[in-house]
Amino acid sequence: MTKIHNSIAENVLGTIGAIFWSLQLVPQLWKSYHDGKTEGLSSALLLIWFASGIFLGAYALIKNLAIPLLIQPQLFSFFTAIAWGQTLYYDNNVSKWRSIVLVTTLSVLGGALEVLFYFLPRIAHNDRPTTAWGVLSATFIVLGLLPQYILIFRMGYVTGISYLFLCVDITGGVFSTLALAFSEGSFDALASASYIAVVVLEIGIFILAAILNPRHQRKMGLKGETEFKSETSSTARGLEESNIGAGDLSAGTQAVNEGR
């Protein structure tokens, strides 16, 4: 693919993309906290993305990338760990302190693995692990969205996901892809493919929400209307029976009085 190398455009676009991808999960964290629930948000998505951040962090350190690109994987993994902890606390009946302990343990384990992945190529005197970390990071980012799709189709509608989070993530993907177009050397097809795949899959979630959510609302509205009619009919029958009973009692009382 023919590219126009422009280091300024590459750095500016890459930095903007890294900033968006560093903060992408903040709207999701706020939504889960504000709503007090995470139903509809896949915990598997968050764990897979956490693993992706570990591989990406090691890859960025080995390649000695720009500082924003070094910070981005660390913040990404940090926020995914917290979001995963929210799914434990809000919708899996795990206590607050146990959730905190599990998130802390996951973060420490992730940090230890990242250090190991950083030194492994040096120990092996081989660059193949470095390439593997980059491939695994890109692969996990895409695969992480599959459990979310499965959950959406299982529930029949989209819920629990912050649309602002998706918008920020899509924007980060667009800027990062544009940065690759201006980068020096051969075009990074693997990175580009993973960025574009994430953008397409997340746009797909918007499309599913536009299709499935109105259908679900109509279904729930019809169900609520049916339940309301059923309850109203039961109440009406109860009142009629009460009136009949009261009428019989009144007639009986009148007959007794006439007999007197």
Residue pairs with C-beta under 8 A, 6 or more apart in sequence:
1 187
1 189
3 181
3 182
3 183
3 187
4 181
4 182
5 182
5 183
5 184
6 182
7 182
7 184
9 178
9 179
9 182
10 179
10 182
10 183
10 184
11 66
11 179
13 175
13 176
13 178
13 179
13 182
14 66
14 68
14 69
14 175
14 176
14 179
15 66
15 68
16 175
17 172
17 173
17 174
17 175
17 176
17 177
17 178
17 179
18 68
18 69
18 71
18 72
18 172
18 176
19 68
19 72
19 172
20 168
20 169
20 171
20 172
20 175
21 72
21 76
21 169
21 172
21 173
21 176
22 68
22 71
22 72
22 75
22 76
23 75
23 168
24 76
24 79
24 165
24 168
24 169
24 172
25 76
25 79
25 80
25 82
25 83
25 165
26 79
26 165
27 162
27 164
27 165
27 168
28 41
28 83
28 161
28 162
28 165
29 79
29 82
29 83
29 86
30 162
31 162
31 164
31 165
32 38
32 41
32 83
32 86
32 87
32 90
32 160
33 86
35 160
36 90
37 90
37 91
37 160
38 83
38 86
38 87
38 90
38 91
38 160
39 90
39 91
39 159
39 160
40 151
40 152
40 155
40 158
40 159
40 160
40 161
41 83
41 87
41 148
41 160
41 161
42 147
42 148
42 150
42 151
43 84
43 87
43 88
43 92
44 144
44 147
45 144
45 145
45 147
45 148
46 80
46 81
46 83
46 84
46 87
46 144
47 80
47 84
48 140
48 143
48 144
48 147
49 76
49 80
49 140
49 141
49 144
50 77
50 80
50 81
50 84
50 106
50 110
51 110
51 140
52 76
52 136
52 137
52 138
52 140
52 141
52 144
53 73
53 74
53 76
53 77
53 80
53 110
53 137
54 73
54 77
54 110
54 113
54 114
54 117
55 117
55 133
55 134
55 136
55 137
55 140
56 72
56 73
56 76
56 133
56 134
56 137
57 70
57 73
57 74
57 77
57 114
58 114
58 117
58 118
58 133
59 130
59 133
59 134
59 137
60 69
60 70
60 72
60 73
61 70
61 114
61 118
62 118
62 121
62 130
62 133
63 130
77 107
77 110
78 107
81 103
81 106
81 107
81 110
82 103
84 103
84 106
85 99
85 100
85 102
85 103
86 99
88 94
88 98
88 99
88 102
89 95
89 96
89 99
94 102
117 129
117 133
120 129
121 127
121 128
121 129
121 130
134 190
134 191
135 190
138 190
138 191
138 193
138 194
139 194
141 194
141 198
142 194
142 197
142 198
142 201
145 198
145 201
145 202
148 161
148 205
149 201
149 204
149 205
149 208
152 158
152 205
152 208
152 212
156 212
156 215
156 216
157 209
157 212
157 213
157 215
157 216
158 205
158 208
158 209
158 212
158 213
159 213
161 205
163 206
163 209
166 202
166 205
166 206
169 198
169 202
170 198
170 199
170 202
170 203
173 195
173 196
173 198
173 199
173 202
174 199
176 191
176 195
177 192
177 195
177 196
177 199
180 187
180 188
180 191
180 192
180 195
181 187
